[in-house]
Amino acid sequence: MGDFRIVIDTVGGHGQDRDKKDGEVVDFGENTPEGYFKKCIEEAISNGIISSDTKAKVIHWPLDNYGGQLENNRSSQIVDDLLTCKRTGSF
């Protein structure tokens, strides 16, 4: 058993609960990309498929997709933790 990483780069209806600011808890909802993957990760942990110390996050407008620069002159990324539901950064 060893470390591994799953990376999915996509475009879709992401970024729920955008009024939440840095450090606040986000409500992903059931029919959202975040909510879907949160549920998948929780199921995989509860079934012993992956370890309970798993980390999972959604990075909105990842810098590496934009050559180091973000759209709309954003200076930092917004990251939602799929397990704690805490947001880093603000829309």
Phi and psi in degrees as a GROMACS rama.xvg file:
@    title "Ramachandran Plot"
@    xaxis  label "Phi"
@    yaxis  label "Psi"
@TYPE xy
-151.204  177.964  GLY-2
-69.329  146.294  ASP-3
-151.509  165.697  PHE-4
-136.697  137.413  ARG-5
-114.365  124.921  ILE-6
-122.422  128.414  VAL-7
-126.197  116.856  ILE-8
-103.639  124.083  ASP-9
-151.304  173.917  THR-10
-125.476  134.449  VAL-11
-178.533  -168.135  GLY-12
-80.0683  65.4004  GLY-13
-98.0886  170.132  HIS-14
87.7499  45.5928  GLY-15
-68.095  161.358  GLN-16
55.883  46.8507  ASP-17
-66.3073  -13.1512  ARG-18
-75.4955  -14.9972  ASP-19
-71.3736  140.104  LYS-20
-106.363  -178.893  LYS-21
-51.008  126.213  ASP-22
87.3041  -7.59011  GLY-23
-87.203  160.047  GLU-24
-86.6408  130.832  VAL-25
-100.02  140.08  VAL-26
-97.7213  105.722  ASP-27
-74.9195  -27.6433  PHE-28
77.2264  165.291  GLY-29
-83.0555  -36.9125  GLU-30
-102.941  51.292  ASN-31
-130.774  157.534  THR-32
-56.1123  -44.8265  PRO-33
-62.1015  -46.1994  GLU-34
-62.6805  -40.5655  GLY-35
-62.3203  -50.8153  TYR-36
-71.3609  -31.8119  PHE-37
-59.1608  -46.2051  LYS-38
-63.3345  -43.5814  LYS-39
-59.5328  -43.912  CYS-40
-66.4542  -44.3757  ILE-41
-61.3067  -40.3354  GLU-42
-64.7688  -42.8102  GLU-43
-63.496  -37.6806  ALA-44
-67.1738  -47.7538  ILE-45
-66.6396  -25.2739  SER-46
-92.2273  3.58205  ASN-47
74.59  14.3432  GLY-48
-73.9304  -38.2871  ILE-49
-129.018  162.505  ILE-50
-77.3057  158.349  SER-51
-73.3612  -10.6709  SER-52
-94.7114  21.2028  ASP-53
-62.2961  144.777  THR-54
-116.232  137.441  LYS-55
-143.816  133.329  ALA-56
-148.057  156.584  LYS-57
-110.416  126.654  VAL-58
-106.897  114.56  ILE-59
-83.8447  127.702  HIS-60
54.9674  63.5136  TRP-61
-61.5777  135.606  PRO-62
-57.2337  -36.7236  LEU-63
-69.3002  -17.2877  ASP-64
-81.0591  -13.1481  ASN-65
-123.295  25.5876  TYR-66
61.3357  30.7868  GLY-67
89.5467  -2.39606  GLY-68
-123.504  143.25  GLN-69
-99.2924  151.943  LEU-70
-63.4772  160.348  GLU-71
57.5075  26.8279  ASN-72
58.3615  26.9836  ASN-73
-67.9488  136.67  ARG-74
-97.9543  -8.00066  SER-75
-148.235  157.878  SER-76
-81.5733  158.111  GLN-77
-108.264  126.701  ILE-78
-123.424  127.295  VAL-79
-108.879  123.541  ASP-80
-79.5518  121.742  ASP-81
-75.2753  -16.2951  LEU-82
-98.6726  -40.4697  LEU-83
-90.435  -17.456  THR-84
67.9714  15.1812  CYS-85
-87.7807  142.513  LYS-86
-101.033  139.84  ARG-87
-114.415  122.049  THR-88
94.3486  176.976  GLY-89
-141.796  146.099  SER-90
